[in-house]
Amino acid sequence: MLPVEMYQMTKLDNLNLQDNEFVGNMEEVVDTKPTPEILKFLEALSVSKSSAAIELNGRGYSTVPGILRKYDEVVLLDLSKNGIYEVPSMIGLMLSLTNLNLRSNKLSTLPGELQAVDKLKELDLGQNRMKEVPPCIQALQDLKKFWMDRNAVRRLPVWMSALVSLFYLNVDSNKIKELEPTFQEMEQLRQVHMRSNRLIQMPEVLCVIPGMQELYLSESKNIFLLPGMIQKM
């Protein structure tokens, strides 16, 4: 992956990096000509409702267009339903983002630079290839709605209790067997979707969250017991 500093070069006239082994795409950093990828991006931008909301869903991208780095005031970015394997580090420069949709791609993780986007309120990572919740999310203290459904996550990390603003969580269709006790500290949680996981019983920690309003556990075929704590809901 190319370092985030590469996306901040605005004065350089000539850069020679031949005979290296970069795995990133330099066209993401230096847009020197109207390539078909850039033209496709500009066409999509022209039909967006505004430059503050860029919707590039279902466009067949395999990489995130590097030209996006020039739109650092974007509030909503929709890259869902593409074939994206990797989110570049430049995402950390889009500090105005409040809504990021990466659903239905081929992502296995997210770059650490995302933690700088601390205004993010809604993050959709549903239907990707993730086996764990990306650690960078821990820093997103303003996150309110988080989708992680249809991945291959086996456990939700202890640090998720640090997401003090989170009130909607969707982890349907994963491989989760239990929840950490620290979940009871997530006092803002109001709605949790945990359908089609590998739970062996209804998590007691969800029963003691004072404001819990909606809890979905259907299609969890291994649940045979309901905890006594359920009376507190």
Secondary structure as the mmCIF struct_conf table of DSSP 4:
data_model
#
loop_
_struct_conf.conf_type_id
_struct_conf.id
_struct_conf.beg_label_comp_id
_struct_conf.beg_label_asym_id
_struct_conf.beg_label_seq_id
_struct_conf.end_label_comp_id
_struct_conf.end_label_asym_id
_struct_conf.end_label_seq_id
HELX_RH_3T_P HELX_RH_3T_P1 VAL A 4 GLN A 8
BEND BEND1 LYS A 11 LYS A 11
BEND BEND2 ASP A 13 ASP A 13
BEND BEND3 ASP A 19 ASP A 19
BEND BEND4 GLY A 24 GLY A 24
HELX_RH_3T_P HELX_RH_3T_P2 MET A 26 GLU A 28
TURN_TY1_P TURN_TY1_P1 VAL A 29 VAL A 29
BEND BEND5 LYS A 33 LYS A 33
HELX_RH_AL_P HELX_RH_AL_P1 PRO A 36 SER A 46
TURN_TY1_P TURN_TY1_P2 VAL A 47 VAL A 47
BEND BEND6 SER A 48 LYS A 49
STRN STRN1 SER A 50 SER A 50
TURN_TY1_P TURN_TY1_P3 SER A 51 ALA A 52
STRN STRN2 ALA A 53 GLU A 55
TURN_TY1_P TURN_TY1_P4 ASN A 57 GLY A 58
BEND BEND7 ARG A 59 ARG A 59
BEND BEND8 SER A 62 THR A 63
HELX_RH_3T_P HELX_RH_3T_P3 GLY A 66 LYS A 70
TURN_TY1_P TURN_TY1_P5 ASP A 72 GLU A 73
BEND BEND9 VAL A 75 VAL A 75
STRN STRN3 LEU A 76 ASP A 78
BEND BEND10 LYS A 81 ASN A 82
HELX_RH_3T_P HELX_RH_3T_P4 SER A 89 LEU A 93
TURN_TY1_P TURN_TY1_P6 LEU A 95 SER A 96
STRN STRN4 ASN A 99 ASN A 101
BEND BEND11 SER A 104 ASN A 105
BEND BEND12 SER A 108 SER A 108
HELX_RH_3T_P HELX_RH_3T_P5 GLY A 112 ALA A 116
TURN_TY1_P TURN_TY1_P7 ASP A 118 LYS A 119
STRN STRN5 GLU A 122 ASP A 124
BEND BEND13 GLN A 127 ASN A 128
BEND BEND14 LYS A 131 GLU A 132
HELX_RH_3T_P HELX_RH_3T_P6 PRO A 135 ALA A 139
TURN_TY1_P TURN_TY1_P8 GLN A 141 ASP A 142
STRN STRN6 LYS A 145 TRP A 147
BEND BEND15 ARG A 150 ASN A 151
HELX_RH_3T_P HELX_RH_3T_P7 VAL A 158 ALA A 162
TURN_TY1_P TURN_TY1_P9 VAL A 164 SER A 165
STRN STRN7 TYR A 168 ASN A 170
BEND BEND16 SER A 173 ASN A 174
HELX_RH_3T_P HELX_RH_3T_P8 PRO A 181 GLU A 185
TURN_TY1_P TURN_TY1_P10 GLU A 187 GLN A 188
STRN STRN8 GLN A 191 HIS A 193
BEND BEND17 SER A 196 ASN A 197
BEND BEND18 ILE A 200 ILE A 200
STRN STRN9 GLN A 201 GLN A 201
HELX_RH_3T_P HELX_RH_3T_P9 GLU A 204 VAL A 208
TURN_TY1_P TURN_TY1_P11 PRO A 210 GLY A 211
STRN STRN10 GLU A 214 TYR A 216
TURN_TY1_P TURN_TY1_P12 SER A 218 GLU A 219
TURN_TY1_P TURN_TY1_P13 LYS A 221 ASN A 222
STRN STRN11 LEU A 225 LEU A 225
HELX_RH_3T_P HELX_RH_3T_P10 GLY A 228 LYS A 232
#
